[in-house]
Amino acid sequence: MAAAEVKSYREKLEKYLYEKNAFTDLLAKAEAKTGVKRVYIVYVLLTILCLYLAIGYGAGFLCNLIGFVYPAYASVKAIESERKEDDTQWLTYWVVYSVFGLAEFWFDILLFWIPFYYLLKCLFLLYCMAPGSYNGSEMIYQRIIRPFVLRHQDKVDRFIDQAGKRAKEALDTAEGAAGQFAADAVSKSLKGE
């Protein structure tokens, strides 16, 4: 990464840290009490977070919390907004998050052996929720998930239709059996058995 890129990211971070929101209000209070610039406070907090994700107890919970809480909040805000773009952004995130979660479930026994797995997972999830052109979810969706789904969409739709029909048949059969059981029970009750 070039020095100019690092400087650009740092300037964007510092600009964000002086915008008006609840997080920057807390930073302003911490800055006033400690006399330490808020950018350094954020660097220390990020370092502690990274160390905790690398070696801390409960790192999996913290990682999943980071990957879930903010995206859930942003999704609610997107639903309430009039813009369609933010809805698409967060729907895309949840599709990628779901595929990742499914893959993680199947490969869990192997992932245990990857050093600093939760730190890497957290960085991946942050990449997936990044704003603008750096959004990993959009890239993963467009290059991997979308082509796969489009290639297999007809098969999946047929499977879902068949599963729905079988579920309805099973429900009808169970409903008929329950009705027959109830009728038999009432009949036996009336006969005094």
C-alpha positions as CSV (number, residue, x, y, z in Angstrom):
1,M,0.0,0.0,0.0
2,A,1.5,3.3,-1.0
3,A,2.1,6.1,1.5
4,A,-0.4,8.3,-0.4
5,E,-3.1,5.7,0.1
6,V,-2.4,5.4,3.8
7,K,-2.6,9.1,4.1
8,S,-5.9,9.2,2.2
9,Y,-7.4,6.6,4.6
10,R,-6.1,8.4,7.6
11,E,-7.6,11.7,6.4
12,K,-11.0,10.0,5.7
13,L,-10.9,8.5,9.2
14,E,-10.1,11.8,10.8
15,K,-12.8,13.5,8.9
16,Y,-15.3,10.8,10.0
17,L,-14.2,11.2,13.6
18,Y,-15.3,14.9,13.6
19,E,-18.7,14.3,12.0
20,K,-21.6,14.7,14.4
21,N,-23.0,11.4,15.7
22,A,-23.3,9.4,18.9
23,F,-19.9,7.7,18.5
24,T,-18.0,11.0,17.9
25,D,-19.8,12.6,20.8
26,L,-18.4,9.9,23.1
27,L,-15.0,10.4,21.5
28,A,-15.2,14.2,22.1
29,K,-15.9,13.6,25.8
30,A,-13.0,11.1,26.1
31,E,-10.8,13.6,24.3
32,A,-11.8,16.4,26.6
33,K,-11.2,14.3,29.8
34,T,-7.9,12.7,28.7
35,G,-6.4,15.4,26.6
36,V,-5.6,12.7,24.0
37,K,-6.6,13.3,20.4
38,R,-9.6,11.2,19.4
39,V,-7.8,9.6,16.4
40,Y,-5.2,8.1,18.9
41,I,-8.1,6.9,21.1
42,V,-9.5,5.1,18.1
43,Y,-6.2,3.6,17.2
44,V,-5.8,2.3,20.7
45,L,-9.3,0.9,20.7
46,L,-8.8,-0.7,17.3
47,T,-5.5,-2.3,18.6
48,I,-7.2,-3.6,21.7
49,L,-10.0,-5.0,19.5
50,C,-7.6,-6.7,17.1
51,L,-5.6,-8.2,20.0
52,Y,-8.8,-9.5,21.7
53,L,-10.0,-11.0,18.4
54,A,-6.6,-12.7,18.0
55,I,-6.2,-14.2,21.4
56,G,-9.2,-13.2,23.7
57,Y,-11.7,-15.5,25.3
58,G,-15.1,-15.2,23.6
59,A,-13.6,-13.8,20.4
60,G,-16.1,-15.7,18.3
61,F,-19.0,-14.0,20.1
62,L,-17.4,-10.6,19.6
63,C,-16.7,-11.2,16.0
64,N,-20.3,-12.4,15.3
65,L,-21.6,-9.4,17.3
66,I,-19.6,-7.1,15.0
67,G,-20.8,-8.9,11.9
68,F,-24.4,-8.8,13.0
69,V,-25.3,-5.8,15.1
70,Y,-24.3,-2.9,12.9
71,P,-25.5,-4.5,9.7
72,A,-28.9,-5.3,11.4
73,Y,-29.1,-1.6,12.5
74,A,-28.1,-0.4,9.0
75,S,-30.6,-2.7,7.5
76,V,-33.5,-1.3,9.6
77,K,-32.4,2.2,8.6
78,A,-32.3,1.1,5.0
79,I,-35.8,-0.3,5.2
80,E,-37.1,3.0,6.6
81,S,-35.3,5.1,4.0
82,E,-36.8,6.0,0.6
83,R,-33.6,5.0,-1.3
84,K,-33.4,1.6,-3.0
85,E,-29.6,1.5,-3.1
86,D,-29.1,1.0,0.6
87,D,-31.7,-1.8,0.6
88,T,-29.8,-3.5,-2.1
89,Q,-26.5,-3.0,-0.3
90,W,-27.7,-4.6,2.9
91,L,-29.6,-7.4,1.2
92,T,-26.4,-8.2,-0.6
93,Y,-24.5,-8.2,2.7
94,W,-27.0,-10.6,4.2
95,V,-26.8,-13.0,1.2
96,V,-23.0,-13.1,1.5
97,Y,-23.2,-13.4,5.3
98,S,-25.6,-16.3,5.0
99,V,-23.4,-18.2,2.4
100,F,-20.4,-17.5,4.6
101,G,-22.2,-18.8,7.7
102,L,-23.2,-21.9,5.9
103,A,-19.7,-22.6,4.7
104,E,-18.4,-21.8,8.1
105,F,-20.8,-24.4,9.6
106,W,-19.5,-27.1,7.2
107,F,-15.8,-26.3,7.6
108,D,-15.9,-25.5,11.3
109,I,-13.6,-28.4,12.4
110,L,-11.0,-27.1,10.0
111,L,-11.4,-23.4,10.8
112,F,-10.5,-24.1,14.4
113,W,-6.9,-24.7,13.3
114,I,-6.5,-21.4,11.5
115,P,-4.5,-19.0,13.7
116,F,-6.2,-15.7,14.4
117,Y,-9.4,-17.0,12.7
118,Y,-11.8,-14.6,14.4
119,L,-9.6,-11.6,13.7
120,L,-9.5,-12.7,10.0
121,K,-13.3,-13.4,10.0
122,C,-14.0,-9.9,11.6
123,L,-11.8,-8.2,8.9
124,F,-13.7,-10.1,6.2
125,L,-17.1,-9.1,7.6
126,L,-15.9,-5.5,7.9
127,Y,-14.8,-5.7,4.2
128,C,-18.2,-7.0,3.3
129,M,-20.0,-4.1,5.0
130,A,-17.6,-1.4,3.8
131,P,-19.2,1.6,2.1
132,G,-18.8,2.5,-1.6
133,S,-16.5,0.9,-4.0
134,Y,-14.7,-1.1,-1.3
135,N,-17.8,-3.1,-0.5
136,G,-16.7,-6.8,-0.4
137,S,-20.3,-8.1,-0.4
138,E,-21.0,-6.6,-3.8
139,M,-17.9,-8.1,-5.3
140,I,-18.4,-11.5,-3.8
141,Y,-22.1,-11.5,-4.8
142,Q,-21.4,-10.4,-8.4
143,R,-18.4,-12.7,-9.1
144,I,-19.4,-15.9,-7.1
145,I,-22.9,-16.1,-5.8
146,R,-24.9,-14.5,-8.6
147,P,-23.4,-16.6,-11.4
148,F,-23.9,-19.8,-9.3
149,V,-27.5,-19.0,-8.5
150,L,-28.3,-18.0,-12.1
151,R,-26.8,-21.2,-13.4
152,H,-28.8,-23.4,-11.0
153,Q,-32.0,-21.3,-10.6
154,D,-34.3,-23.6,-12.6
155,K,-33.2,-26.7,-10.7
156,V,-33.7,-24.9,-7.3
157,D,-37.1,-23.6,-8.3
158,R,-38.2,-27.1,-9.4
159,F,-36.9,-28.6,-6.1
160,I,-38.8,-25.9,-4.1
161,D,-42.0,-26.5,-6.0
162,Q,-41.7,-30.3,-5.5
163,A,-40.9,-29.8,-1.8
164,G,-43.9,-27.6,-1.4
165,K,-46.2,-30.1,-3.1
166,R,-44.9,-32.9,-0.9
167,A,-45.2,-30.8,2.2
168,K,-48.9,-30.0,1.3
169,E,-49.5,-33.7,0.7
170,A,-48.0,-34.7,4.0
171,L,-50.0,-32.0,5.8
172,D,-53.2,-33.2,4.1
173,T,-52.4,-36.8,5.1
174,A,-51.7,-35.7,8.7
175,E,-54.8,-33.6,8.8
176,G,-56.9,-36.6,7.5
177,A,-55.3,-38.9,10.1
178,A,-55.8,-36.4,12.9
179,G,-59.5,-36.0,11.9
180,Q,-59.9,-39.8,11.8
181,F,-58.2,-40.1,15.1
182,A,-60.5,-37.5,16.6
183,A,-63.6,-39.1,15.2
184,D,-62.6,-42.5,16.5
185,A,-61.9,-41.0,20.0
186,V,-65.3,-39.2,20.0
187,S,-67.0,-42.5,18.9
188,K,-65.3,-44.5,21.6
189,S,-66.1,-41.9,24.2
190,L,-69.8,-41.9,23.2
191,K,-69.8,-45.7,23.3
192,G,-68.3,-45.6,26.8
193,E,-65.2,-47.5,26.0
